[in-house]
Amino acid sequence: MRLPRRHALLPLSAALLSLALVQCKQQHNAPEAPRPQAQQQAQQAPAAVSDVLKARRPQGGEYMGLYLVDKKVGYVFTDLAPIPGRADRVRSIQELHFKANVGTRVSERVHREERIYEAGPRGRLVAFTIEQRGDGGTQTLVGTASPTGVSVVRKRPGLADETVNLPPTTEVVEDADQVRVAILRQANVDGSMLDGTDLGTYKLSTTVRPTEERLVSGVKVKVGKAVSVSEKEKVPVTAYVAEDGRTLELEYGQTMKARAEPEEVAKRLDTVEVFGLTRVVLPRALPPEAHTIPGKVTLVMKDLPEKFQRDTYRQKYQPRPDGSVQVTLSAKAPEPKSLKPRPLADPEGGKNLETSIIIESDNPRIREQAEQLVGGEKDAYTAAKKIVTWVATTLQKDYGASADRATDVLRQRKGDCTEHSLLTVSLLRAVGIPARRVDGVIYMVNQDGVPALYWHEWVEAFVGEWTQMDPTFNQVVADATHFGVGLEGNAEITPLIGQLKVVEVK
C-alpha cells in the first residue's frame, strides 16, 4: 500500500504530484547565473505586460531536488517565458520526476504540465497539456479554455480518446507564479489554479513575508520570502527567492523540501525505501482488542498539531501537560436503529455524492457494476458491505499497477489501497450512498518484525450514520488499528509524514 495521492513530494500517489506542481509552479530555482539581457528588458516591460513577466527569474528554467526527511526522492523543473514569436502568449512548464522503492517494487512517476496564457495583466489561461507516465498510469490531457468553459481531450495508449467538458476556470497568468508576483509587488496575491489531476479550479493565495538573510555558498544574502496556500492542498509552502530571481528553497512543513540544484545534481536521486522512511514505529505491539469489533486502543502521540485533534465518533483526544496527546481509537458497527434505505441525502450538503473526472460515479460502466452488486437491496449498510466485499475480493493487491481514475481501476482490477478506496467510493456514490476516502495510518508488522503504523487509505460511508470501512483488508467495519488524519487524499496531512511519533501504547 502507499501514501495517499495528494502528498505531493512522495511517489506513492499521483496527487502528491499535484501539490509539488501547483505550488512549485509559482516558484523556481537553479544554479546562480548572471541576469540575461532578456530579463533586464522584461523588467522594463510596458504596463500592458503582466507582472509575471516583469519579475526576475533565471533564463531557461530551474531545477530543484525534492527531499523527504532529507532523502532525495525526485526533482522538479519549472520555466515561464514568452512564446518565441508570440509576444501575446506566455508558456509555463512544470515537470515532476519521482522515484523510490516501495517494499520490493520501484515506484516511478513523471508528471509534466505546459500551460499557455495571454501575456497581458490578468491574461487568461487559454490552453494546457498535462502528461503523466509511470505509477498511476500513462495519459495525456489536452485542454482548451475559453470564457464559457474548458474542453479536455483525454488520450491513453490503446484506448479511444475521451472528451470532458468542464466549467470555465478563473486561473490567470499571474497565478502561474504568484510567489514572484507577490515579491515584485510587495503585496499579497489571491487567485486560483486548475488542478492537474482532478481538473477542478481551487483558490490559491500567496502572502509576502519580511525579507530575510540566508547563507548561500557561505555568503549571507537577502532573500524574498512568501507563503502560498492552495484551497485544495491546505499545506503552507514557504518560498525563499534571491534578489536575482532564483528560488533557493521551498519548504513543505519540516519533512519535505525542494532545493535549488544544477540539472546534473537535481537528477541524481537517492535509493529510498519509502515504507521504512515514513512509518511511525510503536514502542510495542497493539493489544488484541484493537483488532476486534467492537474494539478500542489508546495511543500517546507527540508532534500532532492541534488542528488534527478533532473529536469524532471514532477518535477522542485528551491533551497532556507535556505537550503530547492521548488518542483513544474505537471501532463498532453502526447502530441498527440509525440505518436508512438508499438513496440517502448527504449530511454535508452533497459533496460526498458528487462525480468527478477521478470518481466517475456517473460513468455507465461504474453504474452498471454498482447496480449489479447491490441489486434490489435497499438498506444502505447492507448495500455498502456488498460493494466493499466485492472490491476486496476482486481487486488484485498489486503495487505498481496503480490508476488515477475509477474506470481504470474497474478495468484493470488491481492496485493498492488507493485503487481499492477510489473504486469503492465511486461504486457507493453510484447507488446513492454518500462516501469519501480517508487518509491516515494503519497498524502492521512487516517482515522485520517491527510494530508500526504505515500510511494507508480507506473509506467512510454514510448509511444513516457515518461508518468507516476498509476495502483493502475486507473490513466492513474498519477496526481500531486505523487512525485517520485527513479526507479525500488531502495534502494537509503531509507535514505529519516523518514527524508523528507514538510514545506509549495503552
C-alpha positions in Angstrom: 0.0 0.0 0.0 1.1 3.6 -0.4 0.7 7.1 0.8 -2.5 8.9 -0.2 -2.4 10.5 -3.6 -2.1 14.2 -2.8 1.1 14.2 -0.8 3.0 16.0 -3.3 6.6 15.0 -2.9 6.1 11.3 -2.5 5.8 8.8 -5.2 3.1 6.9 -3.8 0.5 8.9 -5.2 -0.3 10.9 -8.2 -1.5 13.9 -6.5 1.2 14.0 -4.2 2.3 15.2 -7.5 -0.3 17.9 -7.7 1.0 19.6 -4.6 4.5 19.8 -5.8 3.3 21.1 -9.2 0.6 23.5 -8.1 2.9 25.0 -5.5 6.2 24.7 -7.4 4.9 26.2 -10.5 4.7 29.5 -8.6 8.4 29.5 -7.7 11.6 28.3 -9.4 15.3 27.7 -8.7 18.6 26.9 -10.5 22.4 27.5 -10.3 23.3 31.1 -10.0 23.8 32.8 -13.3 24.2 36.4 -14.5 20.9 38.1 -15.2 20.4 37.8 -19.0 19.6 40.8 -21.2 16.1 39.4 -21.9 15.4 39.5 -18.1 16.6 43.2 -17.9 14.2 44.0 -20.8 11.4 42.2 -19.0 11.9 44.5 -16.0 11.3 47.5 -18.3 8.3 45.9 -20.0 5.3 48.2 -20.6 2.3 48.2 -18.4 0.4 46.1 -20.9 2.6 43.1 -19.9 1.7 41.1 -16.8 3.9 41.4 -13.7 4.7 37.7 -14.0 6.9 38.7 -16.9 8.5 41.7 -15.1 9.7 39.5 -12.2 13.3 38.3 -12.4 13.9 34.6 -13.0 16.7 32.5 -14.5 16.6 32.2 -18.2 15.9 28.6 -19.4 14.2 27.4 -16.3 15.2 26.0 -13.0 15.8 22.6 -11.4 15.1 21.6 -7.7 15.8 18.4 -5.9 12.9 17.1 -3.8 13.7 15.7 -0.4 11.6 13.7 2.0 13.1 13.5 5.5 16.4 14.6 4.0 16.3 11.7 1.4 16.1 12.7 -2.2 13.1 11.2 -3.9 12.8 13.3 -7.1 13.3 16.6 -8.8 11.2 19.4 -10.4 11.9 21.5 -13.4 10.0 24.8 -13.9 10.1 27.6 -16.5 8.0 30.5 -17.5 8.6 32.8 -20.6 7.0 34.4 -23.6 6.5 32.0 -26.5 9.0 32.8 -29.2 7.3 34.8 -32.0 4.2 35.3 -29.9 4.6 38.3 -27.6 0.9 38.0 -26.7 1.4 34.5 -25.2 3.2 33.1 -22.1 4.2 29.4 -21.6 4.6 27.9 -18.2 6.2 24.5 -17.8 6.4 22.3 -14.7 7.8 18.8 -14.6 7.9 16.5 -11.6 10.0 13.3 -11.6 9.7 10.9 -8.7 11.5 7.6 -8.0 11.7 5.5 -4.8 11.5 1.9 -3.6 8.1 0.8 -2.1 8.6 -2.5 -0.5 10.1 -4.8 -3.2 9.0 -2.5 -6.1 10.4 0.6 -7.6 7.8 3.4 -8.0 8.4 6.0 -10.7 6.2 8.9 -11.7 6.6 11.7 -14.3 4.1 14.5 -14.4 4.5 17.3 -16.9 2.3 20.4 -17.4 2.5 23.0 -20.1 0.1 25.9 -19.8 -0.4 28.8 -22.2 -1.7 32.2 -21.1 -2.5 35.6 -22.6 0.5 37.8 -21.8 -1.3 40.9 -20.6 -2.2 41.7 -17.0 -4.6 39.0 -15.7 -4.2 37.2 -19.0 -6.5 34.2 -19.0 -5.5 30.5 -19.3 -6.1 29.5 -23.0 -4.7 26.0 -23.3 -2.8 23.3 -21.5 -1.2 19.8 -21.9 -0.8 17.5 -19.0 1.3 14.4 -19.4 1.5 11.6 -16.9 3.7 8.5 -17.1 4.6 5.6 -14.7 2.9 4.8 -11.4 -0.7 5.9 -11.7 -1.0 5.2 -15.4 0.0 6.9 -18.7 -2.2 9.5 -20.2 -2.2 12.9 -21.8 -4.8 15.6 -21.2 -5.1 18.3 -23.9 -7.3 21.2 -22.7 -8.7 24.4 -24.4 -10.0 27.1 -22.1 -12.5 29.9 -23.0 -14.7 32.2 -21.1 -17.5 29.7 -21.5 -15.8 26.5 -20.4 -12.9 24.1 -20.5 -12.8 21.3 -23.0 -10.3 18.4 -22.3 -9.4 15.5 -24.5 -8.0 12.5 -22.6 -5.6 10.3 -24.6 -4.5 6.9 -23.3 -2.5 4.2 -25.1 -4.7 1.5 -26.7 -8.0 3.3 -25.7 -10.3 5.6 -27.5 -10.0 9.3 -26.8 -12.4 10.8 -24.3 -13.7 14.4 -24.2 -14.6 16.1 -20.9 -16.4 19.5 -20.8 -15.8 21.5 -17.6 -17.0 24.8 -16.2 -14.7 27.9 -17.0 -11.6 28.4 -14.9 -10.7 31.7 -13.3 -7.0 31.0 -13.5 -4.9 33.9 -14.9 -1.2 34.3 -15.9 -0.2 35.8 -12.5 -1.3 32.5 -10.8 1.4 30.7 -12.7 4.0 32.3 -10.4 2.2 34.0 -7.6 5.4 34.0 -5.4 7.4 36.2 -7.7 4.5 38.4 -8.5 3.9 38.9 -4.8 7.6 39.7 -4.1 7.8 42.1 -7.0 4.7 44.0 -5.9 5.4 43.6 -2.2 1.7 42.7 -1.8 -0.3 39.6 -1.2 -1.8 37.9 -4.3 -5.1 36.0 -4.5 -6.1 33.9 -7.4 -6.9 30.3 -8.5 -5.4 27.3 -10.2 -6.8 24.5 -12.3 -5.6 21.3 -10.7 -3.5 19.0 -12.8 -5.1 15.8 -11.5 -8.8 16.3 -11.0 -9.2 19.4 -13.2 -11.1 21.3 -10.6 -10.3 25.0 -10.0 -9.2 25.9 -6.5 -8.4 29.2 -4.7 -4.7 30.0 -4.4 -3.2 32.7 -2.2 0.3 34.0 -1.6 1.3 36.1 1.4 4.5 38.2 1.4 6.7 37.9 4.4 9.6 40.2 5.5 12.9 39.9 3.7 15.4 37.5 5.4 19.1 36.9 5.3 20.2 33.3 4.4 23.6 31.7 3.9 24.1 30.8 0.2 27.5 29.2 -0.6 28.8 30.5 2.7 27.7 34.1 2.0 24.8 35.9 3.6 22.4 37.2 1.1 19.0 38.9 1.3 16.1 36.8 0.1 12.4 37.5 -0.5 10.0 35.2 1.3 6.4 34.3 0.5 4.0 31.6 1.7 1.5 30.0 -0.7 -1.6 28.1 0.3 -4.0 26.2 -2.0 -7.6 25.7 -1.1 -7.3 22.1 -2.1 -4.0 21.1 -0.5 -4.1 23.4 2.5 -0.3 23.0 3.0 1.6 26.3 3.5 4.5 26.2 1.1 7.3 28.7 2.0 9.5 30.0 -0.8 12.8 31.8 -0.5 13.8 33.8 -3.6 17.1 35.5 -4.1 17.3 39.1 -5.4 18.4 37.9 -8.8 15.2 35.8 -9.1 16.5 32.4 -8.2 14.3 30.3 -5.9 16.7 28.9 -3.3 14.4 26.6 -1.4 10.7 25.6 -0.8 9.5 24.2 2.5 6.5 21.9 2.8 6.5 21.7 6.6 9.5 20.2 8.4 9.9 17.0 6.5 9.6 17.9 2.8 11.8 20.4 1.0 12.8 21.4 -2.6 16.3 22.8 -3.0 17.8 24.7 -5.9 20.4 22.5 -7.7 22.2 22.3 -11.1 20.5 20.0 -13.5 23.0 17.2 -13.2 22.8 17.3 -9.4 19.0 17.5 -9.3 18.7 14.4 -11.4 20.9 12.3 -9.1 18.4 10.6 -6.7 19.0 8.6 -3.5 17.8 5.0 -3.2 14.9 5.5 -0.8 12.6 2.8 0.7 9.5 4.8 1.4 7.8 2.4 3.8 10.6 2.4 6.2 11.3 6.1 5.9 7.7 7.2 6.5 6.3 4.7 9.0 5.6 5.5 12.7 7.4 2.9 14.9 5.5 1.9 18.0 7.0 1.1 21.4 5.2 -2.2 21.5 2.5 -4.2 19.6 -1.1 -3.1 19.8 -3.3 -5.2 22.1 -5.7 -7.8 20.7 -8.8 -5.6 21.4 -7.6 -3.2 18.8 -8.4 -5.8 16.1 -11.9 -6.8 17.3 -15.3 -5.3 16.5 -16.2 -3.6 18.8 -12.7 -2.7 19.7 -10.5 0.0 21.2 -6.9 1.1 21.8 -5.2 4.2 23.3 -2.0 5.8 22.0 0.0 8.7 23.3 1.3 10.8 20.5 3.8 13.6 20.1 4.0 16.2 17.3 0.4 16.0 16.4 -0.8 19.6 15.7 -3.9 20.8 17.4 -5.8 21.2 14.1 -5.7 17.4 13.8 -7.1 16.9 17.3 -10.8 16.9 16.5 -13.0 14.5 18.3 -15.1 12.2 16.1 -17.2 9.1 16.7 -14.0 7.0 16.3 -11.3 9.2 17.7 -11.1 11.1 21.0 -8.3 13.4 22.1 -7.0 14.3 25.5 -4.1 16.8 25.7 -1.4 16.2 28.3 0.7 18.7 30.2 3.9 17.7 28.5 2.5 18.6 25.1 1.7 15.1 24.0 -1.9 14.0 23.4 -3.7 10.8 24.4 -5.8 9.4 21.5 -8.4 6.8 22.0 -9.4 4.9 18.9 -12.6 2.9 18.8 -14.5 0.9 16.3 -18.0 -0.5 16.2 -20.7 -1.4 13.7 -23.3 1.3 13.0 -26.4 1.2 15.3 -29.2 -0.8 13.6 -31.8 1.9 14.6 -29.8 4.5 12.6 -29.7 2.6 9.4 -31.6 4.0 6.4 -32.6 3.0 2.9 -30.7 4.3 -0.1 -30.5 6.7 -1.8 -29.6 9.0 1.0 -29.1 12.7 1.2 -25.5 13.7 2.0 -25.4 15.2 5.5 -22.7 17.6 4.3 -24.6 19.2 1.5 -23.9 16.9 -1.4 -20.1 16.9 -1.9 -19.9 13.2 -0.9 -22.3 12.2 -3.7 -20.6 14.3 -6.4 -19.0 12.7 -9.5 -15.7 14.0 -10.9 -13.0 13.1 -13.5 -11.5 10.9 -10.9 -14.5 9.5 -9.0 -16.6 9.0 -12.2 -19.7 7.7 -10.3 -21.9 8.8 -13.2 -20.0 6.7 -15.7 -22.2 4.0 -17.3 -19.7 1.2 -16.5 -19.5 2.2 -12.9 -23.3 2.5 -12.5 -23.8 -0.9 -14.2 -21.3 -2.6 -11.9 -22.7 -0.9 -8.8 -26.3 -1.9 -9.6 -25.2 -5.4 -10.4 -23.6 -5.7 -7.0 -26.4 -4.2 -5.0 -29.4 -5.4 -6.9 -32.6 -4.6 -5.2 -31.1 -4.2 -1.8 -32.5 -1.0 -0.2 -30.7 -1.0 3.2 -27.7 1.3 2.6 -25.3 -0.5 5.0 -26.1 -3.9 3.6 -25.5 -2.5 0.1 -22.2 -0.9 1.2 -21.0 -4.1 2.7 -21.6 -5.9 -0.7 -19.6 -3.3 -2.5 -16.7 -3.4 0.0 -16.6 -7.2 0.0 -16.6 -7.3 -3.8 -13.8 -4.8 -4.2 -11.7 -6.6 -1.5 -12.1 -10.0 -3.1 -12.0 -8.9 -6.8 -9.1 -6.5 -7.0 -5.6 -8.0 -7.1 -3.3 -6.5 -4.5 -0.6 -5.1 -6.7 1.5 -2.0 -6.1 2.8 -0.6 -9.4 -0.4 -1.3 -11.2 -2.0 1.9 -9.9 -4.6 4.1 -11.7 -5.9 7.6 -11.1 -9.5 7.1 -12.4 -12.2 4.8 -11.1 -13.0 3.4 -14.5 -9.3 2.5 -15.0 -9.4 0.6 -11.7 -12.6 -1.2 -12.7 -11.0 -2.2 -16.0 -7.6 -3.3 -14.6 -9.0 -4.8 -11.4 -5.8 -4.4 -9.5 -3.9 -1.9 -7.4 -3.1 -0.9 -3.8 -5.1 0.8 -1.1 -5.7 4.0 -3.1 -7.2 2.0 -6.0 -9.4 -0.1 -3.6 -10.7 3.1 -2.0 -11.2 5.0 -5.2 -13.3 2.3 -6.8 -15.3 1.7 -3.6 -16.2 5.4 -3.2 -17.2 5.6 -6.9 -19.5 2.5 -6.6 -21.0 3.7 -3.3 -21.9 7.1 -4.8 -23.3 5.5 -7.9 -26.0 3.8 -5.8 -26.8 6.8 -3.7 -24.6 6.2 -0.7 -22.6 9.3 0.4 -18.9 8.3 0.6 -15.4 9.7 0.8 -11.8 8.5 1.2 -10.0 8.6 4.5 -6.2 9.1 4.7 -4.2 8.1 7.8 -2.1 5.2 9.2 -2.8 1.6 10.0 -1.1 -0.9 12.3 1.1 -3.5 10.6 4.1 -5.7 11.4 6.2 -6.3 8.3 9.0 -8.8 7.7 11.4 -7.0 10.0 9.1 -7.7 13.0 8.8 -4.0 14.0 5.3 -2.9 15.1 4.5 0.3 13.3 1.8 2.5 11.7 2.0 2.7 7.9 0.3 5.3 5.7 -2.9 4.0 4.2 -6.2 4.9 2.7 -9.7 3.5 3.3 -13.3 4.8 3.1 -16.1 6.3 5.1 -19.8 5.8 4.1 -23.0 7.4 5.3 -25.6 4.7 5.8 -27.8 6.7 8.3 -24.6 7.4 10.3 -21.0 7.6 9.2 -19.1 4.4 9.3 -15.5 3.6 8.2 -14.8 0.5 6.0 -11.6 -0.9 4.6 -11.8 -2.5 1.2 -8.1 -3.3 1.0 -8.3 -5.6 4.0 -12.0 -6.6 3.6 -13.2 -5.0 6.8 -16.9 -3.9 6.6 -16.1 -2.0 9.8 -12.5 -0.6 9.9 -11.0 -1.8 13.2 -9.3 0.4 15.8 -5.9 -0.1 14.2 -6.9 2.7 11.8 -6.0 6.3 12.8 -7.5 8.8 10.3 -6.0 12.3 9.9 -7.4 13.6 6.6 -10.0 13.2 3.9 -10.0 12.7 0.1 -6.3 12.4 -0.3 -5.8 15.9 1.1 -2.2 17.0 1.3 -2.9 18.9 4.5 -1.5 15.8 6.3 1.8 16.0 4.5 3.7 17.7 7.4 2.9 14.8 9.6 4.9 12.4 7.5 8.2 11.7 9.2 7.2 13.8 12.3 4.4 12.0 14.0 5.5 9.9 17.0 3.8 7.3 19.3 5.5 7.2 22.7 3.1 4.9 24.5 0.5 2.2 23.7 -2.1 1.5 26.3 
